[in-house]
Amino acid sequence: MPDTYTTVSGDIWDDIAYRKLGGERYTSLLMEANTKYLDIVVFPAGIVLTLPEIKTPIPEKLPPWKR
């Protein structure tokens, strides 16, 4: 079951991505996971957003025991 976040009044996309996903760079992933809310810039309270799973790539240079 995907993680969700319920907005509070005044939330904006990039702030939600920063607080819940770990960085503003994930804003586009958050928006892609919640396309029906793309017309909202400043959220009202009570909108339930799906938080996308963030997969961190494993650097190729790590030794096998650290992968």
PDB file of N, CA, C and O in Angstrom, chain B, residues numbered from 101:
ATOM      1  N   MET B 101       0.846  -1.173   0.000  1.00  0.00           N
ATOM      2  CA  MET B 101       0.000   0.000   0.000  1.00  0.00           C
ATOM      3  C   MET B 101       0.895   1.242   0.000  1.00  0.00           C
ATOM      4  O   MET B 101       1.799   1.350   0.829  1.00  0.00           O
ATOM      5  N   PRO B 102       0.655   2.169  -0.911  1.00  0.00           N
ATOM      6  CA  PRO B 102       1.517   3.352  -0.990  1.00  0.00           C
ATOM      7  C   PRO B 102       1.336   4.274   0.211  1.00  0.00           C
ATOM      8  O   PRO B 102       0.275   4.325   0.833  1.00  0.00           O
ATOM      9  N   ASP B 103       2.400   4.991   0.511  1.00  0.00           N
ATOM     10  CA  ASP B 103       2.327   5.997   1.574  1.00  0.00           C
ATOM     11  C   ASP B 103       1.520   7.187   1.078  1.00  0.00           C
ATOM     12  O   ASP B 103       1.500   7.493  -0.114  1.00  0.00           O
ATOM     13  N   THR B 104       0.867   7.840   2.003  1.00  0.00           N
ATOM     14  CA  THR B 104       0.067   9.010   1.643  1.00  0.00           C
ATOM     15  C   THR B 104       0.413  10.165   2.566  1.00  0.00           C
ATOM     16  O   THR B 104       1.023   9.986   3.620  1.00  0.00           O
ATOM     17  N   TYR B 105       0.012  11.340   2.147  1.00  0.00           N
ATOM     18  CA  TYR B 105       0.160  12.546   2.950  1.00  0.00           C
ATOM     19  C   TYR B 105      -1.122  13.348   2.805  1.00  0.00           C
ATOM     20  O   TYR B 105      -1.601  13.560   1.692  1.00  0.00           O
ATOM     21  N   THR B 106      -1.675  13.791   3.914  1.00  0.00           N
ATOM     22  CA  THR B 106      -2.864  14.627   3.901  1.00  0.00           C
ATOM     23  C   THR B 106      -2.435  16.079   4.089  1.00  0.00           C
ATOM     24  O   THR B 106      -1.789  16.433   5.075  1.00  0.00           O
ATOM     25  N   THR B 107      -2.809  16.899   3.126  1.00  0.00           N
ATOM     26  CA  THR B 107      -2.357  18.290   3.125  1.00  0.00           C
ATOM     27  C   THR B 107      -2.965  19.101   4.253  1.00  0.00           C
ATOM     28  O   THR B 107      -4.044  18.806   4.766  1.00  0.00           O
ATOM     29  N   VAL B 108      -2.228  20.128   4.611  1.00  0.00           N
ATOM     30  CA  VAL B 108      -2.744  21.162   5.509  1.00  0.00           C
ATOM     31  C   VAL B 108      -2.860  22.427   4.666  1.00  0.00           C
ATOM     32  O   VAL B 108      -2.176  22.565   3.652  1.00  0.00           O
ATOM     33  N   SER B 109      -3.698  23.324   5.071  1.00  0.00           N
ATOM     34  CA  SER B 109      -3.926  24.549   4.309  1.00  0.00           C
ATOM     35  C   SER B 109      -2.617  25.304   4.098  1.00  0.00           C
ATOM     36  O   SER B 109      -1.884  25.579   5.049  1.00  0.00           O
ATOM     37  N   GLY B 110      -2.335  25.633   2.840  1.00  0.00           N
ATOM     38  CA  GLY B 110      -1.131  26.377   2.514  1.00  0.00           C
ATOM     39  C   GLY B 110       0.013  25.538   1.977  1.00  0.00           C
ATOM     40  O   GLY B 110       1.018  26.092   1.530  1.00  0.00           O
ATOM     41  N   ASP B 111      -0.108  24.213   2.007  1.00  0.00           N
ATOM     42  CA  ASP B 111       0.936  23.349   1.445  1.00  0.00           C
ATOM     43  C   ASP B 111       1.132  23.634  -0.036  1.00  0.00           C
ATOM     44  O   ASP B 111       0.176  23.951  -0.744  1.00  0.00           O
ATOM     45  N   ILE B 112       2.364  23.522  -0.499  1.00  0.00           N
ATOM     46  CA  ILE B 112       2.672  23.631  -1.920  1.00  0.00           C
ATOM     47  C   ILE B 112       3.520  22.427  -2.321  1.00  0.00           C
ATOM     48  O   ILE B 112       4.150  21.788  -1.479  1.00  0.00           O
ATOM     49  N   TRP B 113       3.527  22.127  -3.625  1.00  0.00           N
ATOM     50  CA  TRP B 113       4.167  20.911  -4.130  1.00  0.00           C
ATOM     51  C   TRP B 113       5.609  20.739  -3.669  1.00  0.00           C
ATOM     52  O   TRP B 113       5.966  19.701  -3.112  1.00  0.00           O
ATOM     53  N   ASP B 114       6.435  21.749  -3.900  1.00  0.00           N
ATOM     54  CA  ASP B 114       7.855  21.576  -3.606  1.00  0.00           C
ATOM     55  C   ASP B 114       8.141  21.458  -2.115  1.00  0.00           C
ATOM     56  O   ASP B 114       9.091  20.781  -1.720  1.00  0.00           O
ATOM     57  N   ASP B 115       7.341  22.099  -1.292  1.00  0.00           N
ATOM     58  CA  ASP B 115       7.525  21.976   0.146  1.00  0.00           C
ATOM     59  C   ASP B 115       7.145  20.574   0.629  1.00  0.00           C
ATOM     60  O   ASP B 115       7.811  20.015   1.501  1.00  0.00           O
ATOM     61  N   ILE B 116       6.089  20.014   0.072  1.00  0.00           N
ATOM     62  CA  ILE B 116       5.691  18.650   0.428  1.00  0.00           C
ATOM     63  C   ILE B 116       6.790  17.679   0.007  1.00  0.00           C
ATOM     64  O   ILE B 116       7.157  16.790   0.776  1.00  0.00           O
ATOM     65  N   ALA B 117       7.318  17.841  -1.207  1.00  0.00           N
ATOM     66  CA  ALA B 117       8.402  16.965  -1.687  1.00  0.00           C
ATOM     67  C   ALA B 117       9.622  17.070  -0.782  1.00  0.00           C
ATOM     68  O   ALA B 117      10.258  16.063  -0.471  1.00  0.00           O
ATOM     69  N   TYR B 118       9.944  18.273  -0.365  1.00  0.00           N
ATOM     70  CA  TYR B 118      11.097  18.476   0.503  1.00  0.00           C
ATOM     71  C   TYR B 118      10.905  17.791   1.860  1.00  0.00           C
ATOM     72  O   TYR B 118      11.789  17.078   2.336  1.00  0.00           O
ATOM     73  N   ARG B 119       9.753  18.014   2.466  1.00  0.00           N
ATOM     74  CA  ARG B 119       9.503  17.480   3.813  1.00  0.00           C
ATOM     75  C   ARG B 119       9.239  15.980   3.837  1.00  0.00           C
ATOM     76  O   ARG B 119       9.687  15.287   4.751  1.00  0.00           O
ATOM     77  N   LYS B 120       8.518  15.473   2.845  1.00  0.00           N
ATOM     78  CA  LYS B 120       8.079  14.073   2.883  1.00  0.00           C
ATOM     79  C   LYS B 120       8.932  13.119   2.055  1.00  0.00           C
ATOM     80  O   LYS B 120       8.965  11.920   2.331  1.00  0.00           O
ATOM     81  N   LEU B 121       9.626  13.644   1.036  1.00  0.00           N
ATOM     82  CA  LEU B 121      10.407  12.771   0.160  1.00  0.00           C
ATOM     83  C   LEU B 121      11.907  13.015   0.258  1.00  0.00           C
ATOM     84  O   LEU B 121      12.702  12.226  -0.253  1.00  0.00           O
ATOM     85  N   GLY B 122      12.292  14.103   0.911  1.00  0.00           N
ATOM     86  CA  GLY B 122      13.701  14.335   1.127  1.00  0.00           C
ATOM     87  C   GLY B 122      14.361  15.364   0.232  1.00  0.00           C
ATOM     88  O   GLY B 122      15.570  15.574   0.333  1.00  0.00           O
ATOM     89  N   GLY B 123      13.616  16.001  -0.627  1.00  0.00           N
ATOM     90  CA  GLY B 123      14.214  17.042  -1.451  1.00  0.00           C
ATOM     91  C   GLY B 123      13.253  17.589  -2.483  1.00  0.00           C
ATOM     92  O   GLY B 123      12.343  16.899  -2.942  1.00  0.00           O
ATOM     93  N   GLU B 124      13.474  18.847  -2.839  1.00  0.00           N
ATOM     94  CA  GLU B 124      12.640  19.484  -3.853  1.00  0.00           C
ATOM     95  C   GLU B 124      12.801  18.818  -5.214  1.00  0.00           C
ATOM     96  O   GLU B 124      11.928  18.938  -6.073  1.00  0.00           O
ATOM     97  N   ARG B 125      13.914  18.118  -5.411  1.00  0.00           N
ATOM     98  CA  ARG B 125      14.156  17.440  -6.692  1.00  0.00           C
ATOM     99  C   ARG B 125      13.122  16.356  -6.979  1.00  0.00           C
ATOM    100  O   ARG B 125      13.027  15.884  -8.112  1.00  0.00           O
ATOM    101  N   TYR B 126      12.352  15.956  -5.980  1.00  0.00           N
ATOM    102  CA  TYR B 126      11.324  14.925  -6.153  1.00  0.00           C
ATOM    103  C   TYR B 126       9.944  15.510  -6.444  1.00  0.00           C
ATOM    104  O   TYR B 126       8.962  14.769  -6.503  1.00  0.00           O
ATOM    105  N   THR B 127       9.857  16.817  -6.626  1.00  0.00           N
ATOM    106  CA  THR B 127       8.570  17.467  -6.888  1.00  0.00           C
ATOM    107  C   THR B 127       7.888  16.881  -8.116  1.00  0.00           C
ATOM    108  O   THR B 127       6.684  16.623  -8.089  1.00  0.00           O
ATOM    109  N   SER B 128       8.636  16.669  -9.186  1.00  0.00           N
ATOM    110  CA  SER B 128       8.018  16.137 -10.410  1.00  0.00           C
ATOM    111  C   SER B 128       7.476  14.724 -10.196  1.00  0.00           C
ATOM    112  O   SER B 128       6.430  14.378 -10.745  1.00  0.00           O
ATOM    113  N   LEU B 129       8.174  13.901  -9.403  1.00  0.00           N
ATOM    114  CA  LEU B 129       7.666  12.551  -9.103  1.00  0.00           C
ATOM    115  C   LEU B 129       6.378  12.630  -8.281  1.00  0.00           C
ATOM    116  O   LEU B 129       5.439  11.867  -8.511  1.00  0.00           O
ATOM    117  N   LEU B 130       6.343  13.546  -7.335  1.00  0.00           N
ATOM    118  CA  LEU B 130       5.141  13.735  -6.520  1.00  0.00           C
ATOM    119  C   LEU B 130       3.972  14.164  -7.397  1.00  0.00           C
ATOM    120  O   LEU B 130       2.855  13.672  -7.239  1.00  0.00           O
ATOM    121  N   MET B 131       4.231  15.075  -8.313  1.00  0.00           N
ATOM    122  CA  MET B 131       3.174  15.552  -9.203  1.00  0.00           C
ATOM    123  C   MET B 131       2.708  14.447 -10.157  1.00  0.00           C
ATOM    124  O   MET B 131       1.512  14.337 -10.430  1.00  0.00           O
ATOM    125  N   GLU B 132       3.629  13.634 -10.665  1.00  0.00           N
ATOM    126  CA  GLU B 132       3.261  12.522 -11.548  1.00  0.00           C
ATOM    127  C   GLU B 132       2.399  11.487 -10.831  1.00  0.00           C
ATOM    128  O   GLU B 132       1.551  10.844 -11.449  1.00  0.00           O
ATOM    129  N   ALA B 133       2.615  11.330  -9.536  1.00  0.00           N
ATOM    130  CA  ALA B 133       1.847  10.362  -8.754  1.00  0.00           C
ATOM    131  C   ALA B 133       0.464  10.904  -8.366  1.00  0.00           C
ATOM    132  O   ALA B 133      -0.373  10.161  -7.854  1.00  0.00           O
ATOM    133  N   ASN B 134       0.231  12.194  -8.612  1.00  0.00           N
ATOM    134  CA  ASN B 134      -1.021  12.833  -8.191  1.00  0.00           C
ATOM    135  C   ASN B 134      -1.560  13.748  -9.281  1.00  0.00           C
ATOM    136  O   ASN B 134      -1.851  14.917  -9.026  1.00  0.00           O
ATOM    137  N   THR B 135      -1.693  13.229 -10.480  1.00  0.00           N
ATOM    138  CA  THR B 135      -2.045  14.048 -11.643  1.00  0.00           C
ATOM    139  C   THR B 135      -3.408  14.734 -11.527  1.00  0.00           C
ATOM    140  O   THR B 135      -3.619  15.780 -12.141  1.00  0.00           O
ATOM    141  N   LYS B 136      -4.321  14.175 -10.762  1.00  0.00           N
ATOM    142  CA  LYS B 136      -5.637  14.818 -10.690  1.00  0.00           C
ATOM    143  C   LYS B 136      -5.623  16.123  -9.887  1.00  0.00           C
ATOM    144  O   LYS B 136      -6.612  16.856  -9.871  1.00  0.00           O
ATOM    145  N   TYR B 137      -4.501  16.408  -9.221  1.00  0.00           N
ATOM    146  CA  TYR B 137      -4.391  17.644  -8.442  1.00  0.00           C
ATOM    147  C   TYR B 137      -3.432  18.656  -9.072  1.00  0.00           C
ATOM    148  O   TYR B 137      -3.049  19.625  -8.417  1.00  0.00           O
ATOM    149  N   LEU B 138      -3.043  18.450 -10.313  1.00  0.00           N
ATOM    150  CA  LEU B 138      -2.065  19.328 -10.948  1.00  0.00           C
ATOM    151  C   LEU B 138      -2.544  20.767 -11.096  1.00  0.00           C
ATOM    152  O   LEU B 138      -1.724  21.672 -11.246  1.00  0.00           O
ATOM    153  N   ASP B 139      -3.826  20.991 -11.059  1.00  0.00           N
ATOM    154  CA  ASP B 139      -4.341  22.354 -11.184  1.00  0.00           C
ATOM    155  C   ASP B 139      -4.263  23.136  -9.871  1.00  0.00           C
ATOM    156  O   ASP B 139      -4.570  24.328  -9.843  1.00  0.00           O
ATOM    157  N   ILE B 140      -3.861  22.481  -8.797  1.00  0.00           N
ATOM    158  CA  ILE B 140      -3.755  23.135  -7.490  1.00  0.00           C
ATOM    159  C   ILE B 140      -2.319  23.628  -7.285  1.00  0.00           C
ATOM    160  O   ILE B 140      -1.365  22.870  -7.460  1.00  0.00           O
ATOM    161  N   VAL B 141      -2.178  24.883  -6.921  1.00  0.00           N
ATOM    162  CA  VAL B 141      -0.863  25.451  -6.620  1.00  0.00           C
ATOM    163  C   VAL B 141      -0.658  25.494  -5.108  1.00  0.00           C
ATOM    164  O   VAL B 141       0.364  25.036  -4.598  1.00  0.00           O
ATOM    165  N   VAL B 142      -1.636  26.048  -4.402  1.00  0.00           N
ATOM    166  CA  VAL B 142      -1.613  26.096  -2.942  1.00  0.00           C
ATOM    167  C   VAL B 142      -2.765  25.219  -2.457  1.00  0.00           C
ATOM    168  O   VAL B 142      -3.931  25.495  -2.741  1.00  0.00           O
ATOM    169  N   PHE B 143      -2.429  24.169  -1.729  1.00  0.00           N
ATOM    170  CA  PHE B 143      -3.428  23.184  -1.317  1.00  0.00           C
ATOM    171  C   PHE B 143      -4.299  23.659  -0.159  1.00  0.00           C
ATOM    172  O   PHE B 143      -3.833  24.359   0.740  1.00  0.00           O
ATOM    173  N   PRO B 144      -5.567  23.267  -0.197  1.00  0.00           N
ATOM    174  CA  PRO B 144      -6.406  23.417   0.992  1.00  0.00           C
ATOM    175  C   PRO B 144      -6.118  22.234   1.914  1.00  0.00           C
ATOM    176  O   PRO B 144      -5.396  21.314   1.530  1.00  0.00           O
ATOM    177  N   ALA B 145      -6.664  22.247   3.100  1.00  0.00           N
ATOM    178  CA  ALA B 145      -6.498  21.133   4.022  1.00  0.00           C
ATOM    179  C   ALA B 145      -7.324  19.938   3.561  1.00  0.00           C
ATOM    180  O   ALA B 145      -8.409  20.096   3.001  1.00  0.00           O
ATOM    181  N   GLY B 146      -6.795  18.742   3.804  1.00  0.00           N
ATOM    182  CA  GLY B 146      -7.576  17.534   3.612  1.00  0.00           C
ATOM    183  C   GLY B 146      -7.405  16.785   2.306  1.00  0.00           C
ATOM    184  O   GLY B 146      -8.089  15.782   2.099  1.00  0.00           O
ATOM    185  N   ILE B 147      -6.531  17.218   1.418  1.00  0.00           N
ATOM    186  CA  ILE B 147      -6.289  16.486   0.171  1.00  0.00           C
ATOM    187  C   ILE B 147      -5.302  15.360   0.480  1.00  0.00           C
ATOM    188  O   ILE B 147      -4.240  15.610   1.051  1.00  0.00           O
ATOM    189  N   VAL B 148      -5.639  14.142   0.113  1.00  0.00           N
ATOM    190  CA  VAL B 148      -4.763  12.999   0.363  1.00  0.00           C
ATOM    191  C   VAL B 148      -3.935  12.741  -0.891  1.00  0.00           C
ATOM    192  O   VAL B 148      -4.466  12.374  -1.939  1.00  0.00           O
ATOM    193  N   LEU B 149      -2.632  12.938  -0.766  1.00  0.00           N
ATOM    194  CA  LEU B 149      -1.707  12.729  -1.874  1.00  0.00           C
ATOM    195  C   LEU B 149      -0.979  11.397  -1.712  1.00  0.00           C
ATOM    196  O   LEU B 149      -0.660  10.981  -0.598  1.00  0.00           O
ATOM    197  N   THR B 150      -0.726  10.747  -2.823  1.00  0.00           N
ATOM    198  CA  THR B 150       0.073   9.526  -2.821  1.00  0.00           C
ATOM    199  C   THR B 150       1.537   9.921  -2.902  1.00  0.00           C
ATOM    200  O   THR B 150       1.929  10.703  -3.768  1.00  0.00           O
ATOM    201  N   LEU B 151       2.341   9.383  -2.002  1.00  0.00           N
ATOM    202  CA  LEU B 151       3.767   9.659  -2.022  1.00  0.00           C
ATOM    203  C   LEU B 151       4.468   8.573  -2.840  1.00  0.00           C
ATOM    204  O   LEU B 151       4.339   7.389  -2.525  1.00  0.00           O
ATOM    205  N   PRO B 152       5.206   8.957  -3.884  1.00  0.00           N
ATOM    206  CA  PRO B 152       5.878   7.955  -4.703  1.00  0.00           C
ATOM    207  C   PRO B 152       7.035   7.319  -3.940  1.00  0.00           C
ATOM    208  O   PRO B 152       7.629   7.933  -3.054  1.00  0.00           O
ATOM    209  N   GLU B 153       7.339   6.084  -4.301  1.00  0.00           N
ATOM    210  CA  GLU B 153       8.486   5.403  -3.708  1.00  0.00           C
ATOM    211  C   GLU B 153       9.744   5.956  -4.359  1.00  0.00           C
ATOM    212  O   GLU B 153       9.847   6.007  -5.584  1.00  0.00           O
ATOM    213  N   ILE B 154      10.688   6.366  -3.545  1.00  0.00           N
ATOM    214  CA  ILE B 154      11.949   6.898  -4.042  1.00  0.00           C
ATOM    215  C   ILE B 154      12.972   5.777  -3.983  1.00  0.00           C
ATOM    216  O   ILE B 154      13.296   5.266  -2.911  1.00  0.00           O
ATOM    217  N   LYS B 155      13.471   5.406  -5.148  1.00  0.00           N
ATOM    218  CA  LYS B 155      14.483   4.358  -5.213  1.00  0.00           C
ATOM    219  C   LYS B 155      15.843   5.014  -5.392  1.00  0.00           C
ATOM    220  O   LYS B 155      16.083   5.724  -6.369  1.00  0.00           O
ATOM    221  N   THR B 156      16.712   4.767  -4.450  1.00  0.00           N
ATOM    222  CA  THR B 156      18.052   5.320  -4.514  1.00  0.00           C
ATOM    223  C   THR B 156      18.943   4.332  -5.263  1.00  0.00           C
ATOM    224  O   THR B 156      19.091   3.186  -4.839  1.00  0.00           O
ATOM    225  N   PRO B 157      19.537   4.769  -6.372  1.00  0.00           N
ATOM    226  CA  PRO B 157      20.404   3.850  -7.108  1.00  0.00           C
ATOM    227  C   PRO B 157      21.654   3.501  -6.305  1.00  0.00           C
ATOM    228  O   PRO B 157      22.189   4.331  -5.571  1.00  0.00           O
ATOM    229  N   ILE B 158      22.106   2.269  -6.456  1.00  0.00           N
ATOM    230  CA  ILE B 158      23.315   1.818  -5.784  1.00  0.00           C
ATOM    231  C   ILE B 158      24.512   2.197  -6.656  1.00  0.00           C
ATOM    232  O   ILE B 158      24.578   1.789  -7.815  1.00  0.00           O
ATOM    233  N   PRO B 159      25.448   2.961  -6.124  1.00  0.00           N
ATOM    234  CA  PRO B 159      26.622   3.321  -6.922  1.00  0.00           C
ATOM    235  C   PRO B 159      27.393   2.077  -7.340  1.00  0.00           C
ATOM    236  O   PRO B 159      27.582   1.157  -6.543  1.00  0.00           O
ATOM    237  N   GLU B 160      27.831   2.053  -8.574  1.00  0.00           N
ATOM    238  CA  GLU B 160      28.527   0.890  -9.108  1.00  0.00           C
ATOM    239  C   GLU B 160      29.879   0.661  -8.451  1.00  0.00           C
ATOM    240  O   GLU B 160      30.380  -0.464  -8.452  1.00  0.00           O
ATOM    241  N   LYS B 161      30.475   1.698  -7.893  1.00  0.00           N
ATOM    242  CA  LYS B 161      31.823   1.566  -7.335  1.00  0.00           C
ATOM    243  C   LYS B 161      31.849   1.016  -5.917  1.00  0.00           C
ATOM    244  O   LYS B 161      32.928   0.828  -5.354  1.00  0.00           O
ATOM    245  N   LEU B 162      30.701   0.757  -5.332  1.00  0.00           N
ATOM    246  CA  LEU B 162      30.684   0.200  -3.983  1.00  0.00           C
ATOM    247  C   LEU B 162      31.135  -1.260  -4.007  1.00  0.00           C
ATOM    248  O   LEU B 162      30.806  -1.999  -4.934  1.00  0.00           O
ATOM    249  N   PRO B 163      31.878  -1.666  -3.002  1.00  0.00           N
ATOM    250  CA  PRO B 163      32.232  -3.078  -2.923  1.00  0.00           C
ATOM    251  C   PRO B 163      30.981  -3.909  -2.651  1.00  0.00           C
ATOM    252  O   PRO B 163      30.010  -3.389  -2.101  1.00  0.00           O
ATOM    253  N   PRO B 164      30.984  -5.178  -3.021  1.00  0.00           N
ATOM    254  CA  PRO B 164      29.774  -6.024  -2.893  1.00  0.00           C
ATOM    255  C   PRO B 164      29.157  -6.048  -1.500  1.00  0.00           C
ATOM    256  O   PRO B 164      27.934  -6.112  -1.379  1.00  0.00           O
ATOM    257  N   TRP B 165      29.968  -5.998  -0.444  1.00  0.00           N
ATOM    258  CA  TRP B 165      29.408  -6.083   0.906  1.00  0.00           C
ATOM    259  C   TRP B 165      28.688  -4.806   1.339  1.00  0.00           C
ATOM    260  O   TRP B 165      28.036  -4.793   2.383  1.00  0.00           O
ATOM    261  N   LYS B 166      28.797  -3.729   0.549  1.00  0.00           N
ATOM    262  CA  LYS B 166      28.094  -2.498   0.876  1.00  0.00           C
ATOM    263  C   LYS B 166      26.876  -2.262  -0.019  1.00  0.00           C
ATOM    264  O   LYS B 166      26.180  -1.259   0.143  1.00  0.00           O
ATOM    265  N   ARG B 167      26.613  -3.161  -0.949  1.00  0.00           N
ATOM    266  CA  ARG B 167      25.490  -2.972  -1.877  1.00  0.00           C
ATOM    267  C   ARG B 167      24.181  -3.361  -1.273  1.00  0.00           C
ATOM    268  O   ARG B 167      23.144  -3.259  -1.929  1.00  0.00           O
TER     269      ARG B 167
END
